[in-house]
Amino acid sequence: MDRQLIKAYAPYLYFDKHEPFFPVRVGVTVFEREGASPSFRRSFSFRDSRVKKIIEYAIYWDYDIQHLYELEHVWVYIGHEGEVIDCEASFHGKYLKGLLKDRSNLADGTHVRLYAQPGKHALCPVPEFLELVPHFWTAVNENAGIDGLTVPYFLEDMLTTNEETNRLVEAYLRTCAFTPTLAYVEYRFDESLFVPWNQLLDEIPHRIQIKIAELRELFGS
């Protein structure tokens, strides 16, 4: 894994001042030819001849304000001269353009600036757009913890959830409820968070089991 390359193009994220959760790992895949993402339902064609590489940053949090397990994505498209051609970012199961038309959110030449929805971590380049999401305010307050443990399609053979786990997750996340300030602070990834995607895939089930054990100690009856 080329850590210098990965660090050079890592996005700069912006979190609300009251944000309770931050990334704990970033699983990285570098595409140099067409192929499918290992962790998001999409593929890359390389039909744009300007693109030499695509870096996929699969950003992992232990928690979203509504559930245990959180994975968001950023894709940075790199040209033959090392220039940023484009960027996309995940947004509630879909993805949006991450690079503004005027490229005004490109910092230091290679780092795309993206805002994270408070508590939910959907990503986009315009913070005001986040406030248009239904339940923007209620998700982080009265609806904290309602989804328990979520299990993505690529972990269905390794993880299951149940009523007890969901109860424990909700009990904890209700203690994390907050009100967004709408003031955002820049966050830059520490290089130690970057790992190959396959390593992160191996780690996720273990991290989840550790978190469930912690929750059982705190809230188990």
Disulfide bonds with the S-S distance in Angstrom:
none
